[in-house]
Amino acid sequence: MRIPTLASLCALTLSAAVAAAESSPALPPPLWASKPDVAAFNKIEDGHLDAAKKAIDALAAVKDKRTIENTLVPYDDATR
């Protein structure tokens, strides 16, 4: 493989990786980053569970034709 071709391949790979990173949703910091006590931990986790339950309820409530917006979005929200 010639050097210019290798350099082009590396640049293309790097630009694809940057584009993928920019389009990915930002992840929240890890739970332990704020060093919560037991009460704060329970509050955080209860909030996550409540959000998941709401997303599951929205998914189950759909009466129309299933679409990405009314099926996969609430599913993704519930698993997130």
N, C-alpha and C positions, 0 to 999 in steps of 0.2 A: 504494500500500500504506500503510495507516495505521501510525502509530508503535507502538501497542500490538501490532499483528500482527507488525511487523518485529522488535520486541523479543522476542516469544514465539518467533519463528522462530530468532533468534540464540541464545536460551537453549537451545532444543531441540537445535540443531546442536552447541553447546558441550557439552551433557550427553552427547550421543551420542559425541562425540570422546573425552571423558573415560572413558566406559564402555568404548570400544574399546581405549583405552590400558591400562586396568586389566586387561583380559582377555588382552592380548598377553603371550606369554612374555618374560621379561627376556632381553635379548641380552647375551652376554658382552662385556667390553671388547675393543676392537680388539687384534689380536695385538701391535702395536708399542707399546701403552700401557706395558708393562713393560720395554721396550727390551731384549729378549733378545739374548744373543750367539748365535753360530752353533750351539753345542751345545744351548742352551736352546730355540732355534727348532726345531731338529730333533726334540727331545724333545716339544715341544708338537704339532708336526705329525704325528709318529709316533703320538701318542696319539689325535689326531683320526682318522687313517687306521685305527687298530686298532678304534676305536669304530664306524666306518662298516662295516668288514669284519664285525664281530660282528652288526650290525643286518642286513646283507645275508645273512649265514648264517642268521639267525633267519627272515628272510623266505623264503629258499629252502627251509628245512626244513619248512615247513608242509605237512602231508599232508591235513588236514581241509578243510572248506569255507572259502573265503576270506571273511574278515570285516574290518571296519575295524580291529579290535584286532590281528589277526594279519597284516594286509597293509599297511594305510596307516600304522600307528604305526611299525613297523620301517622302512618306506620314509622316513617323515619323519625318523626318527632317523639314517638313513644319509645323507640329504641335508643334515642340519643339521651 
